[in-house]
């Protein structure tokens, strides 16, 4: 652990500062617009633009990093984000805010790709689990820490935006001063969307629906708290605890995921998610402390969905397709996260803030219906199910993150590809029955190509020995 921290501490500090600014900005924008009586549809559009930028940034990031390198790409993106954050304080023109959030989302995905490809390139196989686990801890601490900063702020002046800009400026320092600059160039992750639509359509649909719920949460949960009459400090505490619930849920989830049927577990979690979400959705007046507890439970269920979907999907595909699978799952998640804020924002204004949790309950029921336990016969890809690996629950990652999976090793992928080729091409019958191979080769051919003749030969050999 100490060796990993010494080697990757600059990247972890960079991640923490970057997510600190990102989490603070998302909540601040929603609260400020709600305070200025902006319609829920426009608030949802601004949040959706950020997720659209994250999806588009997956392609842009590869080209940018390949052209200028990791550090220069990260520095350029951080500079653009800092300027875009300050731009929020220079104007109240909402269409411009939508464009700025699109640019910020695009550049942040490039930053994720820099960090994750760098971690993957420098990580040893025996350390991948620890390295990626610490990366996830830095991600969640940054997202929840941003809400704590908001809790100590007063009003919606430009000072909060300056803190966000400060975080994105300071995140340049650790990565610019690190000496580990020998990260290799990346190749674009393949996109086999048609294949996955045919093989795992329900899981793709489930990922899209969970993206709708989580996207609506990040964008409109602050608006929900504001319309409930919470102060800025109470809203910050509400958001901090509900985001921190995502980190808490990963540890029991990883234990359960490796010991019980994952589809049944996903079905149960979705039902619990719907039940807990109905409490704040139906009961309009709840004490603040009780609402915090219920919202914490809702978030634990909510943030357990995407990691479980990723693990379940990886169980059903060949190892060499898993990077492509991650890219497709993130795309489905991002599309859902773009739709969710638009839908909820449009219905919250006329029907009330409780529609946010009603929407969560509806999404949970759809996920439960898509994953109700049935007897299926999946194509086995490994001897045992793929062990659960903690994954982030928003687009706080990139397709490169699949390479940090400690279970998916390069040797396993190559072996799977060789096995696939051997299974697709049956062995040809030899023209001559005379065997001129060495002794070891003779035993191998007897056990694979000639199973029917191997037994008599073995019996003769045994008899002669006796």
N, C-alpha and C positions, 0 to 999 in steps of 0.2 A: 504493500500500500504506500509506504513512504517513498519507495523508488518511483512509483507511478506519479505521485504528487510532485516530486522534484522534477520529473521529466515533462509533465504536461500542465503544471500549474499556470503558466502564462495563458494557455488556451482555455483553461477553466475560468480564470479571472476574466478573460475577454468575453466568454459566454455569459458569465454572471452579469457583467456590466451591460452587455447588449440586451439581454432579456429584462434587466431592471428598467432600462429605458423604454423597451417595447411594451411591457406590461403597464407601466405608468401612462404611456401615451394613449393606449387603447381605452383605458378607463377614463382618463381625463377628457378625451374628445367626446365620449358618450355623455358624460356628466355635464360638460359645458354646453353641448347642443341641447340637452334636455332642459338645462337651466334657462336657456334663451328661447325656449318654446318652439324649437325646430320640430317639424313633423317626424314621426317615427319612421316613415318611409325613407326620408333623406338620411336619417341616422343609420338605418339599415344599409342604404346604398354606400355610405362612406365605409362602413365595416366590410361590406361585400367587396369593395374595390381593393381592400388590403389583401383579401384572400385570392382574388383574381391575380393580383401582382405576384403572390407567392407561387401560384401555379405556373404562370408565365416565366417566372424567374428560374424555374428548373431547367429550361432550355437555354436561357441567356447565360446562366452561370457557367455552364460547360464551355461555351465559346469564349467567354471573358477570361476565365482562369487559364484556358489553353493558350490564349494569346499573350497575356501579360504576366502570368504567374500568380501564385497564391497571395503573397503579401500585397502586391500592387492592386490586385482585384479587391481585396478586403479594404484597403485604404481608400480606394476610389468609391466603393459602395458606402463606407462609413461617412465619407465627406458629403456624398449626395443626400444621405439620410439626415445628417445634421442640418444641412441647408433646408431640406424639406420640413423638418420639425420647426425651425425658426419661421418658415413661411406660414405656418399655421397662426403665428402671432402677428403677422403683418397684414392679414386680411381676414374678413369674415365671409368672403364669397364662397358659398358652399360648393359649387361646381369645381372650383380650384382645390378645395379640400379633398374632394373625391379623387382628383388627379394626383394630389400629393400623397394620399394614402396608397394609391396604386403604385407609385414610384417607390415608396417606402417598403411595401410588400415585396416588390421585385428585387430590390437591393438586399433585403434581409434574407431572401432565399439564397442569393449568391453568397452571403456571409455564412449561412448554415453549411453550404457546400464546401466552402474553404475550410471551415473548422473540422467538419466530419471527414473530408478526404485527407486532411492533414493528420488527424488522429488515427485514421485507418492505416495510413502509410507508415506511421512510426510505431504502431502497436505490434507487439509480439503476440503470437497465437495464445499463449498461456495467460495473457493479461487483458484480453479483449473484454471480458465480462466486467472486470474492475474498472477499466478505462471508460467503457460506455455507461456503466452505472454512475460513476462520478460525474460524467457529462450530463446525465439526466438530473442528478441532484442539483447541479449548478443551474440547469434550465428551470426547474421548478422553484428553486430559491429566488432566482431572478424575477420570475413572473409574480410570485407572491410578495417579494420584497418591494416591488414597485407600488403595490397597493398600500403598504405600510407608509411609504413616503407620502402618498396621497392623503393618508389619514392625518398627517401633521401639517398639511397645507391648509390655508384659509383662503376662500374665494377661488375664482377661476381666472386669475390674472396670468400674465406672461411668465411669471416666475416658475411655474410648474413646467412650462415648455422649455425654459432655460435649463432646468434640472435634467430633462430628457435629453436635450442637446449635449449637456455636459457628460452624460453617461455614454452617448455614442462617440463623443470626442475622446474620452478617456479609454474606451475599449480599444483604441488604436495603439496605445502605449505598450501593453504586454506583448501583443503579437508583432509589433514592429521591432522590439528589442530582443525577441527570442533568437537564439542561434540555430534552432532546428529548422533550417530552410531548404532541406533537400527532399521535399515532398514531390512525388512524381506527377506528371501530367495525367489528366483523367480522360477516359473515353466515355462518350455519352451512353447513358443507360438505355437499353433497348426498350421499345414500347410495343408490346404484343397485346394490345387491348382486345382485338378480336378473339384471340385464343382464350383469354380469361373470361370474356363475356360468354363464351360457349361452355367453359369448364366450371366456373364458379360464379354464375350470375347472381345468386342470392347473396353471396358474401360481398360482391361489389355494390349491390343495392343496399345492403346493411351498412356498409362503410359510408355510402352517400347520405343515408338517413342520419347516422351518428354525426357526420360532419355538419349537417343542418342544425342539429341540436347544440353542438359545441360552438359552432360559429355564432349562433344566436346568443349563447351564454356569454361569450367574451364581449360581444358588442352591446347587448341590451340588458344584461344583469345589472350594470350600474344605473341604467334608466329605471329598471324595476325598483331598485333601492331608493332612488331619488323620489319616485312617485309614491313610495310608501312613507315618505316624510323623514327619511334618515338624514342625519347631518353628514357632512363630508367625512368626518372622522368615522362615523358608523358605517358609511358606505365603503370606506377603505378597509375597515376591519372585516366587513361582510365579504368583499372580494378576496381579501388575503386568505381568509379561512377556507373559502370554497375552492380556491385554486390550490392551496396547500393540501386539500383533501385528495387531489390527484396524485400527489407523491405518496401520501399515506396508504392509498388503496393498492399501490403497485406491489407491496411486499406480501400481503395475504393473497393477492391475486396470483402472483407467481407460484406460491405454494399450492394453491387450489388447482391452478391450470395444469400442473404437472402430475396431478393425482386423480383427477376426475375427468369425465368426458367433457370436452371443451364446448361442444355444441349445446349440450344440456346445461352447462354452466352459464353460457351466454344467454340462454333462454331464461334461466332463473334470475340472473342479474337484470335483464331487461324488465322482467315482471316487477322486481323490487324497485327498480328505477321508476316505473310507472306509478306504483303505489305511493312511494315517497313524494313524487312530484305532484300528485293530486292534492296533497295536504296544503301547501301554500297556494295551489291553483284554485281550490274550492273555498278554503277558509280565508276570507279576505282580511280579517283582523286577528293577527297573532302577536303575542309579546315578542320583543326584539330578541331576547335570549333563546326563546323556543324556535323562532324562525331561523336563527343562526344554526342551531342544532339540526333542524330538518334540512336546511340548505346544504350543510356539510355532508349529510347522509346522501342527499341527491347527487352531489358532486362526486362522491366516492363511487356510486354506481355509474354515473355518466362517464367518468374518466377511466373506468374499467373496460368500456366497450371496445374502443379502438385497439388497444393492445391485444385483447382476446381475439378480435377479428383478424389481426395480423398473424397471430400464432395459428389460428384455425386455417387460414388461407395457405400459410406456408406448409402445413401438414399435407396439403392436397396437390402440391405442384412439385416438379422435379427440382433438385438443388440448383441446376444451372439457370432456371427461370426466376429465381427468387429476387434478384436485383430488379428485373423487369416487373415482377409482381409488386414490389415496393413502389416503383414509379407509378404503376396503374392505381394502386390503392391510395396513394397520396393525391393523385389527380381526382379520383372519385371523391375523396374527402374534401379536397379544395373546392370542387364544384358544389358539393353540399353545403360547405361553410359559406359559400357566396350566396346561395339561395336562402338559407335559413334566416339571416338578419333582414333580408328584404320582406319575407313573408311575415315574420313576427312583428317587424316594425310597422307594417301596414295594418295589422289587426290590433296592436296594443293601444293605439291612440283612440279609436272609437269604442273598444271593448274593455279597456283597462289593463293595468300592468300584470294582473294575474294570468293573462293569456300567455305569458312567457312560460310559466310552469305547466299550463294546460298543453302547450305545444310540446314541451318535454315529454309529457305523459303520452301524447299521441305518437311521437317518434318512438318511444319505448315500446308501445304496443305493436307498431309496425315491425320493429326489430324482433320482438317475441314471435310474431306470426311467421316471419321469414325464417326463423331458426327454431321452430318447434321441433322437438325430438321426433325423428323418424328413423326407420331402419334403412341405412344407406350402405353402399359398398364402395368406399373410396379406393382409388388406385394407390397402393402403398408405395411410398417413396423411400422410406427408411424402415429399419427393423422396429424402431420405437418411435412414438410421436416426438416431434421437434420440441425440445425443452423451451419453456417460456422465457422470453427476454423482455425486460422492461422497455417499453417504448413510450415516446411522448404522445400526448393526446390532442395536440393541435398540430398545425404545420410548422412546429418548431423543430423540424428536421428536414432532410432531403433524401432523395433516393440513395445517396451515398451511405446513409445510415445503415442500410442492410448489410454492407460489407463489414461493419463493426460487430455484427452478430457473432458471438463466440462459438456458436454451433456450426455455422456455415464456413467451412474451411475450403481453401483452394483445392486441396487434394481430394476432398469429398466431391466437389463439383466436377473435377476432371474424371474421377472414377465413375460418377454417375453418367457422364457423357460417353465414356467407353462402354459401359454396360448397355446403354441405350443403343449404341451402334451395333453391339454384338447381338442384341435381341432382335433388331430389325433385319439383320442379314443372317439367315440360317447357314450353318456350316455345310460346305459342299462335300459330297462323297468322294473319297480318294479313288483314283483310277486303279492304282496298284495296291493289293492287299498286303504286300510285303512291307514290313515296318523296319525302317532303317534309322529311327530316332534314337537318342540316348535313353538310358534307363529311366531317368526322371520324366523325360518327355513322353515315354511309352506309357507310364502310369497315368499321366495327365490326359492323354488322348483316350486311353481306355475308359477313363471315368467320365469323359464328356461326350466324345463323338460316337462311341460304340458301347452304349450302356448294356445292350442285349448280349454282346459277346464277352463282356468283361467278366461276368459271373462264371461262365464255364472255364475261362482261362485261369481265373483265380482258384477254382476248385481243383484243376489239374495241378497247378503249382503247389497248392496245399497238400494234395495227395502225394506228390513226389517228395515233398519235404518230410512228410510223416514216414 
